Amino acid sequence: MTTNRLPKPEWLKIRLNMGDDFLEVRRMVEDLTLHTVCQEARCPNIYECWTNRTATFMIAGDVCTRRCGFCAVSKGEPKPLDPREPMNVASAVSKLNLQHAVITGVNRDDHGDGGAAHWAETIRAVREVNPHCKVEVLIPDFEGNDEALDIVLDARPDVLNHNTETVPRLYHRVRPHARYAEWTLRLLGRAALRRDQEQRGMLTKSGIMVGLGETTEEIIQTMRDLREADVDILTVGQYLQPAARRLPVERYYTPEEFAEFKRLGLEMGFRYVESGPLVRSSYHAHEHKPENAPRPTLIQIERPGQAA
């Protein structure tokens, strides 16, 4: 894999802020033996979020069973699930006095349910200790296991997120173990269907990285696919190569192009669209509340070449 990197444009430069709030959050995470995706995925917003006393907790360990080409999280054989972790996450949410907690995790394909029971236990622990806190989960695809998805949905998260990550043509290179239509779109659509059947206020969410070799038309079509799956919230951000062994950046999109993705997404009917060079899955997550936006009507979106 080439190690040549495109020079970063000016709009991707960030100012580091390691103030007292940032350092306090870091100490708390270390004391509770927790992992955050902020650290493991080398998120460019870690200084902003931690200074604002928000964090995205990563459960099920810090070693993933998959080898996605974009991700900085360690790969290999993970350790057993930590039974203390759900309560540790709940304690951290309490100590940080969070009103909106985001929980993500590694793939655990070594478990029959993909770790779904551990996810559900964590959601319930956070709710028990922090009854007024909204809980957002960024879950794996569970290899298309409907029962595993139901276990998570039964714990009643406020936001159910699963990232598409890239356009379907690039799945074999970016997410080689994933399946675009059979696992990702089906999971999101099934979650939305259960939400509607049970008349709950849960929101569904997904995200796309750009800059991995996709075309603008492919991005827009993927957005259409997500809207047809009744996804409520869309995030679009620039892929940044986290290490030399990860996939290279093939293109940097401009702030104007991200603004156009947001305009198109809102026009398609997404309730919220966060689109920008440094946008990540949990960016401004606390602002995405069911009561803050009207429920759009799901419309049939015409595909290119489809008869009118």
Buried (B, 14 or more C-beta within 10 A) or exposed (E): EEEEEEEEEEBBEEEEEEEEBBEBBBEBBEEBEBBBBBBBBEBBBBBBBBBEBBBBBBBBBBBBBBEBBBBBBEBEEBEEBBEEBBBBBBBBBBBBEBEBBBBBBBBBBEBBBBBBBBBBBBBBBBBEBBEEBBBBBBBBBBBBBEEBBBBBBEBBBBBBBBBBBBBBBBBEBBBEBBBBEEBBBBBBBBBBEBBEEEEBEBBBBBBBBBBBBBEEEBBBBBBBBBBBBBBBBBBBBBBBBBEEEBBBBEBBBEBEBBEBBBEBBBEBBBBBBBBBBBBBBBBBBBEBBBEEBEEBEEEEBEEEEEEE
